[in-house]
Every structure is written in structure tokens, then in C-alpha cells.
Amino acid sequence: MPKRKKAALNPKYIRAKLGKSYTSLVLGLVVIVVLVVFGITLIKGKGNITQTSSISTEDIQSSFYIVKPGDSLWTISENIYKSGYNWADIASANNLESPELIFAGTKLEIPKLQAKTTEANAEKSFEQSTNSSITDSSYIVTKGDNLWEIAVRAYGDGYRWVDIAKVNNLANPNLIHPGNIFAIPR
């Protein structure tokens, strides 16, 4: 035992212990600083991840909108235009190939338009179906057309859009363009 007491009082032993303690203290402080910075970053980031799809006018800057987790074109349209029916206008303005697939962080251009309502769509569909029925075996798509309206005008039955999509081998029936020429099966 006496050797241990002497070693504990030895100045070389004390300096070696202090050097190890100092190094441990510095490394401990570095770890704590890194953890604090990481924690603050995580907390700030978590606010963005858990944010719902509520949209305010602050979210729209210079007629652009950054997609948040949980957003869809319908919900974005509902919150901006107070009508989900403008989702197609947003998809068109951004040339989206698959409008059903949008990702958080995507910057979308928001066109300045009047809100569409179901009544306006019903009137447009009724006007087209009564004023310009399709009697030919082919049809050239015009701006604003969709397969439902084309089927109503060609057959008087919107549910026959499936027939038009099958005959024309449409990979995405929700995506048609002005100038497309569709065969209309009879």
C-alpha cells in the first residue's frame, strides 16, 4: 500500500492523470456541442416534417408553392382557390406527366385563375354535349377536353370513356393533349 500512496503523490503521475482528464474533458465538451447542434437541427427539421397540408397566403410567394408532406394537387387547389377543381390547372401549368405523384419540396407554379365550381363544370359539360355531339369515328382533342366529356358527346354516356381509352391504347387516360386524334369506336 505504501507504494500506491507514493505513486499518487508523484508529480509525473499527477501530470499524467491531469493530461488524461483534460483530454477527456475537451472530448466530452466537443461531443456535447455536436449533440446540441444536431438536436437543434433535428427539432427545426421535425417541424417541417410533421407539418400538415394547411396552406396560407404566406406559402404562396410570387405565385409559387412548395409542396409539403401530405399535399395533393386537389388539397393545394382547395386551399388556394377554395375549389379542388382547379387541380388540373396547376398540373397543366407545371407540365406534370403524372399529376397524382407530387413530392414534398417540389416547387409548383400557381396560375392566377378564377375558382372552378361543380356547377360551372356541369354547365360546360352540358353545353358541349348538347351543342357539339361527336358523330365521326375519330375526334381531335381540343383544349379543356377530357375523356368523360368526349364519351358524353360521342355516346351520351360518360362511363364509355374506358372504351375510348382502350381503343387508343392510352397509358394514362387522365393525360390527353390538344391535337391528339382519338379513334371513337362505334
MIKOL-515385 format. One record per residue (C-alpha): z, y, x. Coordinates in pm, 1 decimal, always signed. Layout:
REM residues N
z;y;x
Z;Y;X
...
REM end
This chain:
REM residues 186
z;y;x
+0.0;+0.0;+0.0
+71.5;+249.8;+270.5
-295.6;+232.9;+382.9
-411.7;+345.4;+40.6
-185.4;+645.4;+43.9
-317.7;+740.6;+386.4
-677.7;+694.4;+273.9
-612.5;+906.0;-34.1
-478.6;+1184.9;+186.4
-758.7;+1154.5;+441.8
-979.1;+1472.3;+430.1
-1300.4;+1268.4;+470.2
-1203.1;+1056.8;+170.6
-1122.2;+1367.1;-34.8
-1459.5;+1533.6;+54.1
-1648.9;+1213.9;-34.4
-1472.3;+1196.0;-371.7
-1534.8;+1563.8;-442.2
-1903.6;+1527.3;-349.3
-1944.3;+1236.6;-588.7
-1756.3;+1421.0;-861.1
-1964.6;+1735.3;-812.2
-2289.6;+1537.7;-830.7
-2169.0;+1359.3;-1144.7
-2066.6;+1690.7;-1298.4
-2406.6;+1850.2;-1229.8
-2594.6;+1547.6;-1362.1
-2372.4;+1542.8;-1669.9
-2445.8;+1910.7;-1737.2
-2820.6;+1851.1;-1699.0
-2805.6;+1564.0;-1949.3
-2609.8;+1779.8;-2195.6
-2859.5;+2068.6;-2166.5
-3153.4;+1832.7;-2218.9
-2985.5;+1677.4;-2523.8
-2907.2;+2018.6;-2674.2
-3267.4;+2137.8;-2625.9
-3400.3;+1810.5;-2768.5
-3159.8;+1832.2;-3062.8
-3264.9;+2188.0;-3146.7
-3632.6;+2090.6;-3124.9
-3570.3;+1787.5;-3345.2
-3382.8;+1991.6;-3605.6
-3657.2;+2255.1;-3616.2
-3925.5;+1986.3;-3638.8
-3737.3;+1796.4;-3908.7
-3759.7;+2099.2;-4137.1
-4140.1;+2076.0;-4121.7
-4148.1;+1700.1;-4174.6
-3927.4;+1692.8;-4482.3
-4078.1;+1997.9;-4644.2
-4225.1;+1928.0;-4986.8
-4562.0;+2041.2;-5106.2
-4437.8;+2363.1;-5263.2
-4682.7;+2637.9;-5182.5
-4608.7;+3006.9;-5176.1
-4828.3;+3304.5;-5105.1
-4683.8;+3307.7;-4752.8
-4854.6;+2971.1;-4690.7
-5195.5;+3124.4;-4751.3
-5291.4;+3350.1;-4466.1
-5634.9;+3508.6;-4467.8
-5746.1;+3261.0;-4736.8
-5649.7;+2956.8;-4529.8
-5386.7;+2694.4;-4599.6
-5222.8;+2445.1;-4362.3
-5178.6;+2105.0;-4530.2
-4819.3;+1982.5;-4546.7
-4697.6;+1622.4;-4581.0
-4732.5;+1509.4;-4942.0
-5007.9;+1758.2;-5027.9
-5326.7;+1661.2;-5206.8
-5619.3;+1883.1;-5297.3
-5502.6;+1866.2;-5659.6
-5147.5;+1988.4;-5580.9
-5277.9;+2258.1;-5347.5
-5517.6;+2373.6;-5619.9
-5243.0;+2366.5;-5885.0
-5012.1;+2579.9;-5676.4
-5274.5;+2830.5;-5563.5
-5493.5;+2860.9;-5871.9
-5241.9;+2734.5;-6129.6
-5506.3;+2473.9;-6212.6
-5570.0;+2145.4;-6035.2
-5933.1;+2150.9;-6143.7
-6026.4;+2377.0;-5851.4
-5963.0;+2091.1;-5604.6
-6338.7;+2027.4;-5589.1
-6399.8;+2390.0;-5487.0
-6155.2;+2351.9;-5197.3
-6322.1;+2023.3;-5094.3
-6665.8;+2183.8;-5113.0
-6563.8;+2494.9;-4916.8
-6432.9;+2272.3;-4637.2
-6720.8;+2018.1;-4640.3
-6474.9;+1731.0;-4678.9
-6650.3;+1394.5;-4666.6
-6350.2;+1216.3;-4821.8
-6154.2;+1469.9;-5027.2
-5890.8;+1209.1;-5109.9
-5799.6;+1191.2;-4739.7
-5639.1;+1506.1;-4609.5
-5382.0;+1512.2;-4333.5
-5078.4;+1726.8;-4262.7
-5166.5;+2004.9;-4022.5
-5528.3;+2035.8;-4140.7
-5636.7;+2398.1;-4189.7
-5824.9;+2442.5;-4517.6
-6027.5;+2741.4;-4626.2
-5923.2;+2853.8;-4974.2
-6213.2;+3008.1;-5167.4
-6131.4;+3308.4;-5382.8
-6223.7;+3186.3;-5731.0
-6110.4;+3201.3;-6089.2
-5896.1;+2910.9;-6203.0
-6082.7;+2639.1;-6389.3
-5932.4;+2504.0;-6708.3
-5996.1;+2190.7;-6906.6
-6139.1;+2399.6;-7188.5
-6393.9;+2559.6;-6955.3
-6491.7;+2216.9;-6820.7
-6523.2;+2073.5;-7171.3
-6741.6;+2366.1;-7281.9
-6963.3;+2331.5;-6973.9
-6997.4;+1956.9;-7029.7
-7075.9;+2007.1;-7399.7
-7334.4;+2277.4;-7323.2
-7505.8;+2058.7;-7065.3
-7501.1;+1750.5;-7286.4
-7643.4;+1933.2;-7588.0
-7882.9;+2170.1;-7410.7
-8039.3;+1956.5;-7141.3
-8035.3;+1585.5;-7200.8
-8189.8;+1366.0;-6933.6
-8477.3;+1155.1;-7064.3
-8659.8;+1069.0;-6741.4
-8593.7;+766.3;-6524.6
-8492.0;+993.2;-6236.0
-8281.4;+1305.8;-6202.4
-8246.3;+1572.9;-5930.5
-7882.3;+1673.9;-5883.0
-7808.5;+2044.9;-5922.6
-7505.6;+2242.9;-5807.8
-7199.8;+2164.1;-6018.2
-7321.8;+1820.3;-6133.2
-7105.7;+1510.8;-6127.6
-7184.6;+1154.3;-6227.8
-6982.6;+1174.7;-6550.6
-7182.8;+1473.1;-6677.0
-7511.4;+1318.0;-6568.7
-7421.8;+998.7;-6760.4
-7328.8;+1203.9;-7069.0
-7661.9;+1384.6;-7053.6
-7861.3;+1066.1;-6985.3
-7683.6;+821.1;-7217.3
-7442.1;+1018.4;-7430.9
-7164.9;+811.9;-7267.2
-6980.1;+935.9;-6957.5
-6848.9;+588.4;-6876.7
-7201.7;+482.3;-6780.6
-7167.9;+681.4;-6455.6
-7093.8;+341.5;-6299.3
-7448.9;+226.3;-6380.0
-7595.2;+530.2;-6203.4
-7368.5;+478.6;-5901.1
-7463.2;+107.8;-5871.1
-7838.3;+158.4;-5901.6
-7831.6;+436.2;-5640.2
-7600.2;+244.0;-5400.2
-7353.7;+533.1;-5378.9
-7082.4;+461.1;-5120.6
-6867.6;+744.8;-5258.5
-6953.8;+828.5;-5621.5
-6731.4;+1138.0;-5601.2
-6959.6;+1285.8;-5339.0
-7302.4;+1389.4;-5463.1
-7508.7;+1680.0;-5336.6
-7759.1;+1917.4;-5493.0
-8108.2;+1789.2;-5424.4
-8015.1;+1418.8;-5439.8
-8264.2;+1226.5;-5652.5
-8097.5;+960.1;-5864.3
-8264.3;+675.3;-6047.6
-8144.0;+665.9;-6409.1
-8151.8;+305.1;-6532.8
-8277.4;+263.8;-6888.4
REM end
